[in-house]
Amino acid sequence: SQNGKINKPDMNYHLLTTDIFGSELAKGFLFDLQGQMIGIVNPSSNEEGITNLISAYGITEIKQIITKLSKGNGLPYLGLTLADVSGEASTMMNVPYGAYISDVDLDSPAMEAGIYRGDIIVKVNDRDIITSSDYVSAMTWLEPGQSISIEVKRLVQEEYKKMTIEIILGQMK
């Protein structure tokens, strides 16, 4: 199987692709040989006309989400699409490690608080953020309506400046 990544606002999902037989509209679950569920089939990522490749969201990222939703809790929402800062970008262009903001949803709590595309999240509350997965993990433990402090680094006149932004989390719809 191949591994990919799907970036959605405030979430990153690993995409598992396997060559088991199925249709492009396949739905269901993937299990390993020990009987452990490892993925939820995602028909929207299956390629049209190819019947021997099935794609699924990896269960690791969505297990906490499923638990939260099953207890009737909402998911926090800022409206950020993220990427990792590569070692090459950090070394060659002096970009700080963190969760690089590649997009900000219109009318989202992040946009209203003044977070911009190109900012790099380096801290959520007191938790250091080195990768986009760190950010997703930090968000999992937060609740809609909660006030949080986000530290970003923003490129200003060819230098990254630290900024702290207070935000009230929205709820993912």
Legacy VTK file of the C-alpha trace (Angstrom):
# vtk DataFile Version 3.0
C-alpha trace
ASCII
DATASET POLYDATA
POINTS 173 float
0.000 0.000 0.000
1.030 3.636 -0.573
0.726 6.427 1.948
-0.460 9.929 1.140
-1.888 12.840 3.050
-5.138 14.766 2.763
-5.111 18.274 4.227
-8.451 19.629 5.444
-9.099 22.669 7.664
-7.597 21.959 11.110
-6.996 18.290 10.209
-4.527 16.180 8.259
-5.454 12.627 7.361
-3.133 9.887 6.196
-4.527 8.159 3.154
-3.880 4.436 2.821
-4.126 2.950 -0.654
-4.306 -0.792 -1.147
-4.604 -2.988 -4.223
-7.474 -5.124 -2.939
-10.304 -5.642 -5.416
-13.191 -3.211 -5.150
-15.084 -0.544 -7.032
-14.518 3.195 -7.213
-17.666 3.586 -5.047
-16.445 1.125 -2.383
-17.346 1.866 1.255
-16.422 0.084 4.457
-13.388 -0.570 6.622
-9.858 -1.939 6.195
-8.528 -4.497 8.681
-5.015 -5.869 9.085
-4.231 -9.598 9.357
-4.630 -9.428 13.153
-8.202 -8.173 12.785
-7.443 -4.590 13.850
-9.251 -1.842 11.951
-6.663 0.346 10.226
-8.792 2.517 7.957
-12.183 3.774 6.865
-12.673 3.528 3.107
-12.905 6.927 1.448
-14.658 6.618 -1.943
-13.910 10.245 -2.868
-10.173 9.410 -3.027
-10.613 6.329 -5.229
-9.587 6.927 -8.811
-12.345 6.760 -11.392
-12.294 3.644 -13.571
-9.660 1.839 -11.478
-11.223 -1.103 -9.665
-8.192 -2.606 -7.951
-7.119 0.328 -5.781
-9.058 1.264 -2.657
-8.214 4.334 -0.551
-8.990 4.763 3.152
-8.439 7.308 5.907
-5.904 5.931 8.394
-7.627 5.223 11.709
-4.863 6.736 13.849
-5.817 10.329 13.029
-9.556 9.905 13.265
-9.844 7.642 16.330
-9.918 10.603 18.756
-12.398 12.428 16.516
-14.740 9.426 16.496
-14.470 9.153 20.298
-15.234 12.859 20.759
-18.214 12.799 18.403
-19.611 9.602 19.936
-19.718 11.389 23.319
-21.730 14.225 21.771
-18.847 16.727 21.845
-18.178 19.126 18.985
-14.872 19.519 17.170
-12.922 22.787 17.510
-12.527 24.889 14.362
-10.096 27.643 13.420
-10.225 27.237 9.635
-6.554 26.579 8.843
-5.110 24.302 6.169
-1.573 23.326 7.133
1.644 21.865 5.810
4.967 20.941 7.369
8.076 23.096 7.018
10.655 20.944 5.260
14.212 20.617 6.496
15.347 22.126 3.198
13.140 25.225 3.617
14.324 25.631 7.193
17.998 25.321 6.289
18.130 27.165 2.961
15.530 29.887 3.520
15.714 30.148 7.321
12.025 29.243 7.696
11.220 28.288 11.322
9.842 24.825 12.015
6.143 24.703 12.806
2.770 24.238 11.112
2.895 26.344 7.922
-0.492 27.894 7.114
-1.175 27.254 3.437
-4.761 28.536 3.527
-7.230 30.312 5.826
-10.990 29.743 5.431
-13.064 32.839 4.743
-15.006 34.109 7.771
-13.252 31.607 10.041
-12.153 32.347 13.629
-8.540 32.370 12.371
-9.269 34.975 9.691
-11.211 37.150 12.134
-8.283 36.984 14.599
-5.784 38.128 11.970
-3.968 34.908 11.099
-2.648 34.934 7.527
-1.584 32.486 4.871
2.181 32.062 5.247
2.177 32.397 9.044
3.806 29.519 10.895
2.228 28.217 14.107
4.935 27.451 16.659
2.845 27.171 19.834
-0.764 26.429 20.859
-1.291 27.488 24.468
1.890 26.137 26.109
2.409 23.293 23.641
5.274 23.587 21.131
4.316 22.939 17.502
7.032 21.540 15.221
4.823 19.884 12.567
1.244 20.102 11.319
0.575 16.811 13.159
1.544 18.532 16.430
-1.069 21.203 15.693
-3.768 18.614 14.880
-2.923 16.735 18.084
-3.137 19.928 20.160
-6.510 20.829 18.597
-7.949 17.396 19.401
-7.889 18.174 23.129
-9.591 21.569 22.790
-13.298 22.386 22.817
-15.431 24.746 20.683
-15.907 28.099 22.444
-12.613 27.755 24.334
-10.221 30.725 24.312
-6.687 29.777 23.266
-3.380 31.483 22.671
-1.568 30.795 19.394
2.005 31.887 18.779
2.878 32.390 15.130
5.950 33.525 13.284
5.225 35.913 10.422
7.609 37.025 7.706
8.055 40.790 8.067
10.737 42.562 6.010
12.601 39.306 5.322
12.649 38.289 9.009
10.287 36.073 11.004
8.682 37.957 13.892
6.892 36.253 16.787
3.263 37.196 17.441
0.799 35.911 20.032
-2.856 35.844 19.014
-5.804 35.127 21.315
-8.649 33.248 19.594
-12.001 31.783 20.591
-12.463 28.441 18.831
-15.448 27.890 16.605
-17.155 24.544 16.017
-16.503 22.403 12.956
-19.602 21.835 10.872
LINES 1 174
173 0 1 2 3 4 5 6 7 8 9 10 11 12 13 14 15 16 17 18 19 20 21 22 23 24 25 26 27 28 29 30 31 32 33 34 35 36 37 38 39 40 41 42 43 44 45 46 47 48 49 50 51 52 53 54 55 56 57 58 59 60 61 62 63 64 65 66 67 68 69 70 71 72 73 74 75 76 77 78 79 80 81 82 83 84 85 86 87 88 89 90 91 92 93 94 95 96 97 98 99 100 101 102 103 104 105 106 107 108 109 110 111 112 113 114 115 116 117 118 119 120 121 122 123 124 125 126 127 128 129 130 131 132 133 134 135 136 137 138 139 140 141 142 143 144 145 146 147 148 149 150 151 152 153 154 155 156 157 158 159 160 161 162 163 164 165 166 167 168 169 170 171 172
